């Protein structure tokens, strides 16, 4: 019998009070962004904001609770942007969005950092066995960064995968790990690189006993990329059904799927809040298209991060997802 | 020398050189500190500084900055957008169908009140006619009116109401057309459509072109229509943009040290080029000599009669004295290049790609 799990890929908007306070405390310029060594009032503001978003998720009734990644000024590039072996340079566009991050340039060996593990430690104090870790997948993180240390693409991807695996190894107990991989869609790997991307993901996934969900978004994966991804030892692949339905369904019909599946059904980039019933109907629709397959776990999530949204709308999205998962359980039973 | 009637309607009668390269600005300018202070007082419910007082402050600032542009010697001027807060918000507040739900992140701790389109967009009152009339009254030079373009208005909003963003873009384009008609009736002859969202998504040139056709429908030929684009990947939009129904393309290029200039050399650039010749992200005033070199980059793409110069983008984030210094040096550099052209001292091969650094 299928379990329906409501969750999100994290990277939430800051509560409005924290936007104001942290603007004042940190400033607005490039050199004011997070360095990873913050303390005092800045650290305290983030701590309060973290409690807020964890409470939001608990109030909404989500089945998995994320830390919120509120410190991630550079979005998915964060784990590198705060790393000692990395220099941050100009402000560059974040995929095709009107958002920007500091270009991280890796200029030394990527040793263990522990930055994300510290966040999760703090979050685990506030959660009750339903913690979900979130990281950029190795392929996307390598794609967002510039390498001046490892020399070639394959070696750089290896180094990033080893680095992320080391970080995961230091995580406190977590139920699920989401690896966000938008670059697999936006900058698809070529022949050979697709296999390496899958191996890199496999390496990161092997560092945890938790269920691992790999979530690509902003479209569907190319067929070969999807086929290779299925070779990685992961529990679920995510599908962005907001951006593309037909190609995602095609991939599953043609190549099969993992035992669990993650469905991006609520739009993380639009203020229009979906009805829980409509989200539930979309789950039914996907399952109807794939009649032969029964999944053990179906994750219901926004397709993308939600930092794009005004705070109140992000809260409403969480509620819609939690309710949709409850409705899906009821229908299934 | 061939002429360019559309551009040369803005040539000052007392212009000192035979050659004329028009100088202009993109639009925004640093607000005087007292104007920001006046806004705070106006927003403070406990203070007696009221709407009329704030209106007076904005009028004063608009007059001041218009005159500051004239003092710098610019051929066409703007009021520095003293009455506008942000390029999408300002218009969204004036268009029926928009709603605001709070700030969203652009980068770091820079946010904007990204609005949502929740129902069909409609035109009610004019957006800019009062602003234009006031500036034209205050100015001795011709006034340019910048308007945020429909593609950017659509792209930088949440679309809850339209089937897709293209449909929203075209609906907004019809409203922009209505506003341009009103501005032209009020006497405006130089309109600039700002589309910073162009060249950020593959193939977006098609919808922007279609939107521009809507915008210029029934607008008289002699009205100069410019299109401002910045910080995009221009190879995504060139040469397709040459088919747009506009007289001038205003392009940010100094910021990237003209590394995208070659894009515009082949095929031949057939419109007027308003070239960014000072970098608005560097808080230092470039020397007159440096700006002269930058202006000459433009002559690698178009002949002098198709050239206009302006800063890369709006200068509102610069310290005010730096912004002024850039304008003044830009004008001086332009007049120097014109004089050099008059004397036949400029020898630039047009259309040749820049040789790679050795």
Interface residues (C-beta under 8 A of the other chain):
Chain A: X13 X14 X16 X19 X22 X23 X26 X27 X28 X29 X30 X32 X33 X73 X91 X93 X96 X98 X99 X100 X101 X269 X270 X271 X272 X307 X308 X309 X310 X311 X312 X313
Chain B: X101 X102 X103 X104 X105 X106 X107 X108 X109 X110 X111 X114 X116 X155 X156 X158 X159 X160 X197 X200 X201 X202
